[in-house]
Amino acid sequence: MMNINNRYGKVNIRNAMRGATLMELMIVVVIVGLLAAVAYPSYREYSARAKRNEARAALLQIAALQERFYLQNNTYTNDMMNLGFATAGPELTDTQSYMISVTGADANGFTATADYQNSDAEEGKCNIYQIDGTATKQSWPYPDCWTRTR
């Protein structure tokens, strides 16, 4: 067995190069696994709430833009370009989770809808958000998606 001198005295190389045992490694793996099992569902829920907030914000923005358009033209519009968007038709939100569209726009009102586009566990919760010219907010399949963050 070889010894090395350092400023603290002799050090046995076998003891200096000693690594982690398999048991210590398995304990670390279990701890990391438990942390991941707790953190991942929380992360997914946080991500889903952020997507829902994005859809609600987009619909509220469209409602405000529709009111401004109405003040200038005395009618609402189905054309998203008239509201300042890049295309005349439906627009995807930034995360591409919801398709935003305006339907039924005339001099009396409009309806803006956000439809969920992904096929995942979130699909059955807040698929559709809707707002109209009277600021009536609805959602499906759960009717309280506008008020609850779930």
BELUR-V385902 format. One record per pair of residues at least 24 apart in sequence whose ideal C-beta (glycine too) atoms are under 10 Angstrom apart, sorted by the first residue. I is the first residue (numbers start at 1). J is the second residue. D is the distance in whole Angstrom. If there is no record, write none. Layout:
i=I j=J d=D
i=I j=J d=D
This chain:
i=44 j=120 d=9
i=44 j=121 d=8
i=44 j=122 d=8
i=45 j=122 d=9
i=45 j=149 d=10
i=45 j=150 d=8
i=47 j=95 d=9
i=47 j=97 d=10
i=47 j=122 d=9
i=48 j=97 d=9
i=48 j=120 d=9
i=48 j=121 d=8
i=48 j=122 d=5
i=48 j=125 d=7
i=48 j=126 d=8
i=48 j=149 d=10
i=48 j=150 d=8
i=49 j=122 d=10
i=49 j=126 d=10
i=49 j=149 d=5
i=49 j=150 d=7
i=50 j=95 d=8
i=50 j=97 d=9
i=51 j=93 d=8
i=51 j=94 d=10
i=51 j=95 d=6
i=51 j=96 d=10
i=51 j=97 d=4
i=51 j=98 d=7
i=51 j=116 d=8
i=51 j=118 d=9
i=51 j=122 d=7
i=51 j=126 d=9
i=52 j=97 d=9
i=52 j=98 d=9
i=52 j=114 d=9
i=52 j=116 d=9
i=52 j=122 d=8
i=52 j=125 d=8
i=52 j=126 d=5
i=52 j=129 d=8
i=52 j=139 d=9
i=52 j=145 d=7
i=52 j=146 d=9
i=52 j=148 d=10
i=52 j=149 d=7
i=52 j=150 d=7
i=53 j=149 d=8
i=54 j=93 d=5
i=54 j=94 d=6
i=54 j=95 d=6
i=54 j=97 d=7
i=54 j=98 d=7
i=54 j=100 d=10
i=54 j=114 d=9
i=55 j=93 d=6
i=55 j=95 d=9
i=55 j=97 d=7
i=55 j=98 d=4
i=55 j=99 d=9
i=55 j=100 d=8
i=55 j=113 d=10
i=55 j=114 d=4
i=55 j=115 d=9
i=55 j=116 d=8
i=55 j=126 d=8
i=55 j=128 d=9
i=55 j=129 d=5
i=55 j=139 d=9
i=55 j=145 d=9
i=56 j=98 d=9
i=56 j=114 d=8
i=56 j=126 d=9
i=56 j=129 d=6
i=56 j=131 d=9
i=56 j=137 d=8
i=56 j=139 d=9
i=56 j=145 d=8
i=56 j=146 d=7
i=57 j=93 d=9
i=57 j=94 d=10
i=57 j=114 d=10
i=58 j=91 d=8
i=58 j=92 d=10
i=58 j=93 d=6
i=58 j=94 d=9
i=58 j=98 d=7
i=58 j=100 d=5
i=58 j=112 d=8
i=58 j=114 d=6
i=58 j=129 d=9
i=58 j=131 d=10
i=59 j=93 d=10
i=59 j=98 d=9
i=59 j=100 d=7
i=59 j=102 d=10
i=59 j=112 d=5
i=59 j=113 d=8
i=59 j=114 d=6
i=59 j=129 d=6
i=59 j=130 d=8
i=59 j=131 d=5
i=59 j=137 d=8
i=59 j=146 d=9
i=60 j=112 d=9
i=60 j=129 d=10
i=60 j=131 d=7
i=60 j=135 d=9
i=60 j=137 d=9
i=61 j=85 d=10
i=61 j=100 d=9
i=61 j=112 d=9
i=62 j=91 d=9
i=62 j=100 d=7
i=62 j=101 d=9
i=62 j=102 d=6
i=62 j=110 d=8
i=62 j=112 d=4
i=62 j=113 d=10
i=62 j=114 d=9
i=62 j=131 d=8
i=63 j=102 d=10
i=63 j=110 d=8
i=63 j=112 d=6
i=63 j=131 d=5
i=63 j=132 d=8
i=63 j=133 d=8
i=63 j=135 d=7
i=63 j=137 d=9
i=65 j=102 d=10
i=65 j=112 d=10
i=66 j=102 d=7
i=66 j=105 d=7
i=66 j=109 d=9
i=66 j=110 d=5
i=66 j=112 d=7
i=66 j=131 d=9
i=66 j=132 d=10
i=66 j=133 d=7
i=67 j=110 d=10
i=67 j=133 d=8
i=67 j=135 d=10
i=69 j=105 d=9
i=69 j=110 d=9
i=70 j=105 d=9
i=70 j=107 d=8
i=70 j=109 d=9
i=70 j=110 d=9
i=70 j=133 d=8
i=73 j=107 d=9
i=74 j=107 d=7
i=75 j=105 d=8
i=75 j=106 d=6
i=75 j=107 d=4
i=75 j=108 d=9
i=75 j=110 d=9
i=76 j=102 d=8
i=76 j=104 d=9
i=76 j=105 d=4
i=76 j=106 d=6
i=76 j=107 d=7
i=76 j=108 d=8
i=76 j=109 d=6
i=76 j=110 d=4
i=76 j=111 d=9
i=76 j=112 d=10
i=76 j=132 d=10
i=76 j=133 d=6
i=77 j=102 d=7
i=77 j=105 d=5
i=77 j=106 d=9
i=77 j=110 d=8
i=78 j=102 d=5
i=78 j=103 d=7
i=78 j=104 d=8
i=78 j=105 d=4
i=78 j=106 d=9
i=78 j=110 d=8
i=78 j=111 d=10
i=79 j=105 d=8
i=80 j=112 d=10
i=83 j=112 d=10
i=90 j=114 d=10
i=90 j=115 d=8
i=92 j=117 d=7
i=93 j=117 d=9
i=97 j=122 d=8
i=98 j=126 d=9
i=98 j=127 d=9
i=98 j=128 d=9
i=98 j=129 d=7
i=100 j=129 d=9
i=103 j=130 d=10
i=103 j=132 d=10
i=104 j=132 d=8
i=104 j=133 d=9
i=105 j=132 d=10
i=105 j=133 d=8
i=106 j=133 d=9
i=108 j=133 d=7
i=108 j=134 d=10
i=109 j=133 d=3
i=109 j=134 d=7
i=109 j=136 d=10
i=110 j=134 d=10
i=111 j=136 d=9
i=111 j=138 d=10
i=113 j=138 d=9
i=114 j=139 d=9
i=115 j=140 d=10
i=116 j=140 d=10
i=122 j=150 d=10
i=125 j=150 d=6
i=126 j=150 d=7
